[in-house]
């Protein structure tokens, strides 16, 4: 069964250097290979407006 996975950008996808670590990239690629949908979400999302 496919899932939709949302990530917060600050502190979840990017590190203190504002870069996406290789381990995070690999984890997202693994989720996508398993046919999951991935997206980002933060306080600026329209649902919070």
Residue pairs with C-beta under 8 A, 6 or more apart in sequence:
2 34
2 35
2 36
2 37
3 36
3 37
4 36
4 37
4 38
4 39
5 31
5 36
5 37
5 38
5 39
6 38
6 39
6 40
6 41
7 13
7 28
7 38
7 39
7 40
7 41
8 40
8 41
8 42
9 40
9 42
10 42
13 20
13 24
13 40
14 20
15 21
28 38
31 38
32 38
